[in-house]
Amino acid sequence: MNNKPRSDSRDLFRITFLNKGQVYEVYVREVYQSDLYGFIEIENFVFGERSQMVVDPGEEKLKTEFGGVKRSFIPIQAIIRIDEVEKEGVATISKGDNIAAFPIQFAPRGTTQGQPE
């Protein structure tokens, strides 16, 4: 089963998510719910052209990190925001000082909904 919707090649999404205590903001052409439970899939990363004289080190780090990545699976609880945008901005990494991952509570092994079996 594939939840991947057909997307127009002009669609552009800004995905903001928490990763290792930092806030990542990337631009992609495709985003959808993954068949892998609890994850969002993002594909076709978009980065700015190197025509600028000033190079943003945050964007360069993201280009390096996601440069060879075909598809990335982001845990739903790490997603801060998904926006469909008209034009690309600069991909960034910032401190996540005021942001925490959404808390998830799992039932302990051998219990159901926190109640012993």
C-alpha positions in Angstrom: 0.0 0.0 0.0 1.4 3.4 -1.0 0.0 6.6 0.6 2.0 8.7 -1.8 -0.3 11.1 -3.6 0.5 12.4 -7.0 2.0 15.9 -6.8 2.5 18.6 -9.2 6.2 19.2 -9.9 5.6 22.9 -8.9 4.5 22.0 -5.4 6.9 23.2 -2.8 6.7 22.5 1.0 8.7 24.0 3.9 9.1 21.3 6.6 10.2 22.4 10.1 11.2 19.7 12.4 13.2 18.9 15.5 16.4 16.9 15.1 19.0 16.3 17.8 17.9 19.4 19.8 18.0 21.6 16.7 15.3 23.0 14.5 15.7 22.0 10.8 13.8 23.9 8.1 14.1 22.3 4.7 12.3 22.7 1.4 11.0 19.6 -0.5 8.8 18.9 -3.5 7.0 15.9 -1.9 5.6 15.2 1.6 3.2 12.4 2.6 2.3 10.0 5.4 4.6 7.0 5.3 3.6 3.4 5.2 6.1 3.1 8.1 3.8 3.8 11.1 4.4 7.1 12.9 6.5 8.8 10.2 6.2 11.4 7.5 8.2 10.9 4.3 9.8 13.8 2.5 11.4 13.6 -0.9 13.1 15.8 -3.6 15.0 18.3 -1.5 15.3 21.8 -2.9 18.3 24.0 -2.0 19.3 27.4 -3.3 21.5 27.9 -6.2 25.2 28.7 -5.7 24.8 32.0 -7.6 25.1 34.0 -4.5 28.5 35.3 -3.3 27.5 34.9 0.4 27.2 31.3 1.5 25.0 30.4 4.4 26.8 27.8 6.6 23.5 26.4 7.9 22.2 25.8 4.4 25.6 24.3 3.4 25.4 21.9 6.3 21.9 20.8 5.3 23.0 20.3 1.7 25.8 18.1 2.9 23.6 16.2 5.3 20.7 15.6 2.8 22.7 15.9 -0.5 22.6 12.2 -1.3 19.3 11.4 0.4 16.6 10.2 -1.9 13.9 10.1 0.8 13.8 10.9 4.6 11.5 9.5 7.2 10.7 12.1 10.0 8.9 10.9 13.1 5.5 12.6 13.4 6.3 13.8 16.9 9.4 15.7 15.6 7.3 17.7 13.0 6.8 21.3 14.1 5.1 22.6 11.0 4.5 21.8 7.3 3.7 24.7 5.0 3.0 24.7 1.2 4.8 27.7 -0.1 5.1 29.6 -3.4 8.8 30.0 -3.5 11.9 28.6 -1.9 13.6 30.2 1.0 16.9 29.4 2.7 17.2 26.0 4.4 18.2 26.6 8.0 19.3 25.0 11.2 18.6 26.9 14.5 18.8 26.2 18.2 15.7 24.4 19.6 16.0 26.0 23.0 12.3 26.7 23.4 11.0 23.7 21.5 10.6 20.1 22.8 9.5 17.0 20.9 5.9 16.1 21.4 5.8 13.7 24.4 4.8 10.1 23.6 3.7 7.7 26.3 4.1 4.0 25.5 2.4 1.3 27.7 5.0 -0.7 29.6 5.7 -4.2 28.3 3.2 -6.7 29.6 0.4 -4.1 30.2 -2.5 -2.7 28.2 -3.1 1.0 28.4 -1.0 1.2 31.6 -3.0 -1.5 33.3 -1.3 -4.8 34.3 -2.6 -7.9 32.5 
